[in-house]
Amino acid sequence: MERTLLAFLFYFQSFRNERLFSCPKSKGERKTEKAPKNKKVRTMKVGTHKKSVLLLWAVLLASTSFGVYKNFTAIDTHTVHEKEIIQLRLNDTNGIENFVKNFAKAYYSWDTSKEAIEARTTEISKYLTKELQDLNADTIRTDIPTSATVTNVLVWNVGQSGTDDFTVAYEVDQQVKEGEQTQAVTENYTVTVHVDKDGAMVITQNPTLAPAVQKSKYEPKVQEADVSVSSDTVKDATAFLETFFKLYPTATEKELAYYVKDGVLAPVSGDYVFSELVNPVFTKDGDNLKVSVSVKYLDNKSKMTQISQYELMLHKDDNWKIVE
């Protein structure tokens, strides 16, 4: 594009000079000229200069437009590549989770004998940087009155905190014994894990107290019954559902085919006894009938009441059938 612009400017300057130095003749000079004997028919000519100027302008505009287009549509492949790598690493966090879980089991379990403390120190050194090993040298001593074992570790979240660093939020359940008394203790912490390109890991931030995961205050909108569904339809559909759910725990795939279309519900083969339908809500959906229902069963093995929830689509030709 720069070469085109320079060519245009050079040609324009030449054209301008030609016009400046080709001065018109004076009146005296024009008078001395002899008039032509035969008057020629004047013809209209399109100047070659004008054509060239228009052509150069067209080339210049086309080159500029193409350059602007390429600039705005160019893809930053480096940025896209980095985003893909980060997303890939975030999608595969099982290794990080297991690394932190194994560390937590070693870190939060101890006994106060000299041998046990040395064994714990050796074990946690497999996970900590040298700086953090020195920092934790005296966290457990022979003169403290407690011992502890870890009963469970839950990883709640793994978040990106740098190109190769991840912040892990986790919860530890312990049984802490002091004298003859044992109590259950649950605490939440975060650590930062650095992951090398080859997958090697090390903890770079010491376990730090964190808030427990809180229960959300969200409540889903309660479904309301469709008043346009007749009471006879509700009664008929309810009877069908009661029949189906009585058979469902022990029904084979062949038996289910009579009630369910194309394997919408798979066999469960459980030892459950149907108790009742809880708050079925019916709404029209075209030619179908949508139902939201809870189904109460008695678990014969544990004797616990089990409540399953379903969102189903029913359709009736000769008989009702679950189609979705």
C-alpha positions in Angstrom: 0.0 0.0 0.0 2.9 2.4 0.7 4.3 1.8 -2.8 1.0 2.6 -4.4 0.7 5.8 -2.4 4.2 7.0 -3.4 3.5 6.2 -7.1 0.3 8.2 -6.8 2.0 11.2 -5.2 4.9 11.2 -7.8 2.4 11.1 -10.7 0.3 13.8 -9.2 3.4 16.1 -8.8 4.4 15.5 -12.5 0.9 16.3 -13.7 0.9 19.5 -11.6 4.3 20.6 -13.0 3.1 20.0 -16.5 0.1 22.3 -16.0 2.2 25.0 -14.3 4.9 25.2 -16.9 2.7 24.9 -20.0 1.6 28.6 -20.0 -1.1 29.9 -22.4 0.0 32.1 -25.4 -0.4 35.9 -25.2 -2.9 37.9 -27.3 -0.2 39.1 -29.7 1.0 35.6 -30.4 -2.5 34.4 -31.0 -3.2 37.2 -33.5 -0.2 36.3 -35.7 -1.3 32.8 -36.1 -3.0 31.9 -39.3 -6.5 30.6 -39.1 -6.9 27.2 -40.6 -8.4 27.1 -44.0 -10.6 24.2 -43.3 -12.5 24.2 -40.0 -12.1 20.8 -38.4 -15.0 19.2 -36.5 -14.1 19.3 -32.9 -14.2 16.0 -31.1 -14.6 15.4 -27.3 -11.5 13.6 -25.9 -11.3 12.2 -22.4 -7.9 13.1 -21.1 -5.5 10.3 -20.3 -4.4 12.3 -17.2 -8.0 12.2 -15.8 -8.3 8.5 -16.5 -5.0 7.7 -14.8 -5.9 9.9 -11.7 -9.2 8.1 -11.3 -7.4 4.7 -11.7 -4.8 5.6 -9.1 -7.5 6.8 -6.6 -9.4 3.6 -7.1 -6.2 1.5 -6.4 -5.4 3.6 -3.4 -8.9 3.3 -1.9 -9.0 -0.4 -2.5 -5.6 -0.9 -0.8 -6.5 1.2 2.2 -9.9 -0.6 2.6 -8.2 -4.0 2.4 -5.6 -3.0 5.0 -8.3 -1.7 7.4 -10.3 -4.9 6.9 -7.3 -7.1 7.7 -6.5 -5.1 10.8 -10.0 -5.5 12.2 -10.5 -9.1 11.3 -7.0 -10.4 12.3 -7.1 -13.1 15.0 -4.6 -12.8 17.9 -3.6 -16.5 17.7 -1.2 -16.1 20.6 -4.0 -14.9 23.0 -6.4 -17.6 21.7 -3.7 -20.3 22.3 -3.1 -19.2 25.8 -6.8 -19.1 26.6 -7.2 -22.6 25.3 -4.3 -23.9 27.4 -5.7 -22.3 30.6 -9.2 -23.6 29.9 -7.8 -27.1 29.3 -5.8 -27.0 32.5 -8.9 -25.8 34.5 -11.0 -28.6 33.0 -8.6 -31.2 34.3 -8.3 -30.5 38.0 -8.5 -34.1 39.3 -4.7 -34.3 39.8 -4.7 -31.0 41.8 -7.7 -32.1 44.0 -6.0 -35.5 44.8 -2.7 -33.7 45.5 -4.4 -31.4 48.1 -6.5 -34.3 49.6 -3.4 -36.4 50.2 -1.5 -33.4 51.7 -4.4 -32.6 54.0 -4.6 -36.2 55.3 -0.9 -36.0 56.3 -1.0 -32.4 57.5 -4.0 -32.6 59.8 -3.2 -36.1 61.3 -0.7 -36.3 64.1 0.5 -38.0 67.3 2.8 -36.4 69.8 5.5 -39.0 70.0 8.8 -38.0 68.5 8.7 -40.8 65.9 5.2 -39.8 64.8 6.2 -36.1 64.5 9.2 -37.0 62.4 7.1 -39.2 60.2 4.6 -36.4 59.7 7.3 -33.9 58.9 8.8 -36.2 56.3 5.4 -36.8 54.7 4.3 -33.2 54.4 7.7 -32.3 52.9 6.5 -34.1 49.8 4.0 -31.4 49.2 5.5 -28.1 50.5 8.2 -25.8 49.2 11.3 -25.6 51.4 10.2 -22.2 52.8 6.9 -23.7 53.9 8.6 -26.8 55.4 10.7 -24.5 57.6 7.6 -22.4 58.5 5.8 -25.6 59.7 8.7 -27.0 61.6 7.1 -26.4 65.1 3.4 -26.7 64.3 3.2 -30.0 66.1 5.4 -30.6 69.2 5.7 -33.4 71.8 4.3 -31.2 74.5 0.8 -30.6 73.0 -2.0 -32.6 74.7 -3.9 -33.7 71.5 -3.7 -36.2 68.7 -5.8 -36.1 65.5 -6.9 -38.2 62.6 -8.5 -37.1 59.4 -11.9 -38.7 58.6 -12.7 -36.8 55.4 -11.4 -34.1 53.0 -13.7 -32.3 50.6 -12.4 -30.1 47.8 -15.0 -27.3 47.2 -13.3 -25.3 44.5 -10.2 -25.1 42.2 -9.7 -21.6 40.7 -7.0 -20.2 38.5 -4.8 -17.6 40.3 -2.0 -17.4 37.8 -0.8 -19.0 34.6 0.5 -22.0 36.5 -1.0 -21.4 39.9 -4.3 -22.7 41.4 -6.1 -21.7 44.6 -7.9 -24.7 46.2 -10.6 -24.3 48.8 -11.2 -27.4 50.9 -12.8 -28.7 54.1 -11.2 -31.1 56.6 -13.1 -33.4 59.1 -11.0 -34.5 62.0 -11.4 -36.6 65.1 -9.3 -34.7 67.8 -8.5 -36.6 71.0 -7.5 -34.9 74.2 -7.1 -37.2 77.2 -10.1 -39.5 77.2 -12.3 -37.2 75.2 -12.7 -37.1 71.4 -14.5 -34.5 69.4 -15.4 -34.0 65.8 -13.8 -30.9 64.2 -14.6 -29.4 60.8 -12.6 -26.5 59.3 -12.2 -24.8 55.9 -8.9 -23.7 54.4 -7.3 -22.6 51.1 -3.9 -23.4 49.6 -2.1 -22.3 46.4 -0.7 -25.1 44.2 1.9 -24.4 41.5 1.8 -26.8 38.6 4.8 -27.2 36.3 4.4 -27.8 32.5 5.2 -31.5 33.1 2.5 -31.8 35.7 4.7 -31.7 38.8 3.0 -29.9 41.8 4.0 -28.1 44.9 2.1 -26.1 47.5 3.3 -22.5 47.7 0.9 -21.0 50.2 0.4 -22.5 53.6 -3.1 -23.7 54.6 -5.0 -20.5 55.4 -8.3 -20.3 57.2 -11.3 -19.7 55.0 -15.1 -19.4 55.5 -17.3 -22.4 55.2 -19.4 -22.9 52.1 -22.8 -21.4 52.8 -26.2 -22.6 51.9 -27.8 -20.6 49.1 -31.1 -18.8 49.9 -32.4 -19.6 46.4 -35.8 -21.1 46.2 -37.2 -22.3 42.8 -40.5 -20.9 41.7 -43.4 -23.1 42.9 -45.3 -24.5 40.0 -49.0 -23.8 39.9 -51.7 -26.1 38.6 -53.1 -25.3 35.2 -56.8 -24.4 35.7 -57.6 -25.3 32.1 -56.9 -29.0 32.8 -60.2 -30.6 33.7 -60.7 -32.5 36.9 -61.5 -35.6 35.0 -58.2 -35.4 33.1 -56.4 -34.9 36.4 -58.1 -37.8 38.0 -57.4 -40.1 35.0 -53.7 -39.1 34.8 -53.2 -39.5 38.5 -54.6 -43.0 38.4 -52.2 -43.9 35.6 -49.2 -42.5 37.5 -50.1 -44.4 40.7 -50.4 -47.7 38.6 -47.1 -47.0 36.9 -45.1 -46.1 40.0 -46.4 -49.2 41.9 -44.9 -51.3 39.1 -41.8 -49.2 38.3 -39.3 -50.5 41.0 -39.5 -54.1 39.8 -40.6 -53.6 36.2 -38.5 -55.1 33.4 -37.7 -53.2 30.2 -40.4 -55.1 28.3 -43.0 -54.3 31.0 -42.0 -50.6 31.0 -42.6 -50.4 27.2 -46.4 -50.5 27.8 -46.2 -47.3 30.0 -43.1 -45.5 28.7 -42.1 -44.5 25.1 -38.6 -45.4 23.8 -37.0 -46.0 27.1 -37.6 -42.5 28.6 -37.3 -44.1 32.0 -34.9 -47.0 32.5 -35.6 -50.0 34.9 -34.3 -49.5 38.5 -34.7 -53.0 39.9 -35.0 -51.9 43.5 -36.7 -53.3 46.6 -39.1 -50.4 47.1 -42.8 -50.3 48.0 -44.9 -47.5 46.6 -46.6 -45.3 49.2 -48.1 -42.3 47.5 -47.9 -39.4 45.0 -47.1 -36.1 46.6 -48.5 -32.9 45.2 -48.7 -33.7 41.5 -49.1 -30.5 39.4 -50.5 -30.8 35.9 -50.1 -28.3 33.0 -51.1 -28.5 29.4 -48.4 -28.6 26.7 -50.0 -28.7 23.3 -51.6 -32.2 23.0 -49.6 -33.4 26.0 -49.9 -33.1 29.7 -46.9 -32.1 31.7 -46.7 -33.3 35.3 -44.3 -32.4 38.2 -44.6 -35.0 41.0 -42.9 -36.4 44.0 -43.2 -40.2 44.6 -42.9 -41.6 48.1 -41.4 -45.1 48.5 -40.5 -47.3 51.4 -37.0 -48.8 51.1 -37.5 -52.4 52.2 -33.8 -52.8 52.9 -33.1 -49.7 55.0 -36.7 -49.1 56.1 -36.1 -45.4 55.2 -38.8 -43.4 53.3 -37.4 -42.5 49.9 -38.9 -39.6 47.9 -38.1 -39.3 44.2 -39.0 -36.3 42.1 -40.0 -36.4 38.4 -40.8 -34.0 35.6 -42.7 -36.0 33.0 -44.7 -35.5 29.8 -47.8 -37.6 29.3 -49.7 -38.3 26.1 -53.0 -40.1 25.7 -54.2 -41.9 22.6 -56.1 -45.0 23.7 -54.1 -45.1 27.0 -51.8 -42.7 28.8 -48.1 -43.0 28.1 -45.0 -41.3 29.4 -43.4 -39.7 26.3 -40.7 -37.5 27.9 
